[in-house]
Amino acid sequence: MLRIALLLCLFALPLRAEEVVAGLSQSRISISTNFDGSEILIFGAVKRETEIAEEPPLEVIITVEGPSKPVAVRRKEKRFGIWVNTDSVEVDAAPSFYAVATSGPWNEVIKDVEDLRHKVSILRAIRSVGAEISGSEDFTDALIRIREGDTLYQTNIGSVEVSEQTLFSTSIQLPANLTEGDYKARFLLTRGGGVLDVYETSIAVRKVGLERFLFRLAHDQPLVYGLLSLAIAIFAGWSASAVFRFIRN
């Protein structure tokens, strides 16, 4: 009976007629002292076992997500002529970087229920269920607006080019203020707003050279890092004073 039940479960699983095969122009980003951003070229194809369905057309959504961390969002108000922090919300987890690109208008490429299930849009990617005060959506919107201004959050509607419902490509701009960590790239095939297949791959973002040395020193040996910073500041002050005395004399 157990074997029969397992066979019935296997036959009940839907066969994926269309699957995504994708790649990146680079799977490792190195952050050095002169790092001013980078661009990732994304390309892929659709593997099929059946003929291409004409209607509705195939759509592609691509997301690139950085490491998520808790974020405290505060509201400032002017009290007695001074700007002070008032209300605040602790967002459970917000991606340090998030870019989403689509092949068509948002309401055509994915349904709300699928967005909720796969957490595709920027709003869905942010987890703020732990907010303790009312109006937490305003704080989440403020976080999105601030990070969009820093190009850390990007929504590129219609930037994915799909050819013959088989080949697709786009590019994602990575800003200079990236956070080190493992980034995740997702490729979603949709048709009629429903998700057909999801493929994931990773991108390693690492500091190198002097940036890497200082980063590790600050985290592994904070006392040494503090003393070194103090010594550099004293030396810089003494050097500036010596130069001014030399010029004055």
HUVENUR-V335649 format. One line per field, one symbol per residue. ss: DSSP state (a for helix, b for strand, c for the rest). psi: psi as a letter, one per 30 degrees, with the letter a starting at -180 (. if undefined). burial: b if it has 16 or more other C-alpha atoms within 10 Angstrom, else e. A space follows every 50 residues. Layout:
# HUVENUR-V335649
ss: ???
psi: ???
burial: ???
This chain:
# HUVENUR-V335649
ss: caaaaaaaaaaacccccbbbbbbbcccbbbbccccccbbbbbbbbbbbcc cccccccbbbbbbbbccbbbbbbbbbbbbccbbbbbbbbbbbbbbccbbb bbcccaaaaccaaaaaaacccaaaacbccccccccaaaaaaaaaaaaaac ccbbbbccccbbbcccbbbbbbbbccccccbbbbbbbbbbbccbbbbbbb bbbbbbbcaaaaaaaaaaaacaaaaaaaaaaaaaaaaaaaaaaaaaaac
psi: eeeeeeeeeeffkkkjfklkjlllfkgkkkjafgkgllkkkklalkklfl lkkekllklkkkkkklkklkkjkkkkljjhgkklkcllkjkekkkfkkkk klfakefffkleeeeeefieleeffkjhfgkfllgfeeeeeeeeeefefg gfkkjikgfkkkkggekllakkkklfhkkkaklkkkkkklkgfkkelkkk llkkjkklbeeeeeeeeeeeieeeeeeeeeeeeeeeeeeeeeeeeeee.
burial: eeeeeeeeeeeeeeeeebbbebbbeeeebebeeeeeeeebebbbbbeeee eeeeeeebbbbbbbbbbbeebebbeeeeeeeeeeeeebbbbbbbbbbbbb bbbbebebbbbeeebeeeebbbbebbbbeebeeeebeebbeebbeeebee bbbbbbebbbbbeebebbbbbbebbeebbbbebbbbbbbbbbbbbbbbeb ebbebbbeeeebeebeeeeeeeeebeeeeeeeeeeeeeeeeeeeeeeee
